[in-house]
């Protein structure tokens, strides 16, 4: 039997935990814990496997706000809006620093090679995406 390279590629899966901020990686039997802002960003990219350019985060403001409201312990709508505004800010400083922290947490738990499919990466087409699927 002859297999193509594409069919030999492993399908990586993740499960968003019932508890807030938990990403379970079944293939490695490992939990990665993310804070509310990190899990909000992570869930946005899981919901958009087609990828999102950093400059278009503002187009997903409502979606981010809905996820953050579920993940956060805060009740203040104003505080939640402020957090989402910081993620979507034109400077992208908060966005990039969260992407970096998410990557570090996955690498710390899984190691660099095994973490690769689970982190948010900027691909050659300029879009950020996660290769793993829910």
N, C-alpha and C positions, 0 to 999 in steps of 0.2 A: 504494500500500500504506500502510495506517495502522498506526502502532506506538503502543503505550501507553508512558507514561513508565517504568513498571517494566521493560518489555522493552528499553528503551534504556539502562538502567543497565549500566555496565561491570562484569563479574565480575572482581574483583581476586584474584590468586593469589599464594601464597608457597610457597617450598620450604625445608624445614629441611635445612641442609647436612649432608653426610656428616661433615665436620669439626665438632668441638664448637663450639657457640656461634655458628654462622653461620645467618642467615636470608637466603635469596636471594629477591629480588623480580624475577621474570622480566620483567614489563612494563617495568621501568626498568633491567634488566640491572645490578642493584646488590646488593651484600652489606652486611648490617648485622650487626655483631659484638656479641654480648651475652655478659656474664660468666655463669658457671654458675647463679647465683641468678636472674638476669634471664631466661635462656633457659628455666629451669625454670618460672617463672611464665608466660612467654609460651606455652610448650607446653601448660600446663594450660588456658589460655583458648582455644587452637586446638582442643583436644580437646572443648571444651564450647561450641559455637556458640550454644546456648540461653542462655548467660550464667550468671554466678555472682555472688551478692551477696557483698560483702567480708566480711560477718559469717559466711558459710558456708565460708570457706577451711579451717577445721578439719575439715570433713566430707571434704575432699580431701587430708588429711595423707598417707595411704599413697601416693596417686597422685603427689603432689609428691615424696615421698621416693624413689620408684622412678625418677622422671625425674632428680632431682638426683644420685642414685647413678650414673646413666649419664653425666651432664654434668660432674660434679666430678672433680678430680684427687685428691681426698682418699680415703684408705682407712679412716679412722676412722669407724665407725658412730656413735659418740657425737657427733663433730663434725657429721656430716651431720644427725643428729636435731636438734641444736641450731640449725642453719640453718633447717630446716623449722619448728621451733617458733617461731623469730623471725618467719618469714613469716606464720604463722597466729596470732600473738599477738593478744590482745584489743585492744591499742592500735592495731594496723594501721600503725604508724609505718614499719616495714621494708617492708611491702607497698606503701604509698603512695609511699615514696621510690623503690622499684624501678620502679613504674609510671611515675613522672616521668622517671627515667633512661632507661627504654626509649623513651618518647616522644621525648626529646631526641635519642637516637641515630638514630631513624628520621627525625626532622626534619632533623638535620644531614646525613644522607645524601641524602634525597629532597626536602627542602623541605617547608614546612608543608602546602600543599595536597595534594601527592602522597602525603604520609605518612599522611594522615587515615584511609584504610581499613585501614592496617596497625598502628595503635596500639591499645592496650587502653583503652577508654573506658567511662565510666559513662554508661549511657543513661537516658532519662527514666523507665524502669521500675525504676531503681535497680540494675540488673544490669550487671556489667562484661562486655564482650565485644569481640571483634575481628571486623570486617566481612569481612576477606579470608579466603579459604579455602585450605587445603592442596591 
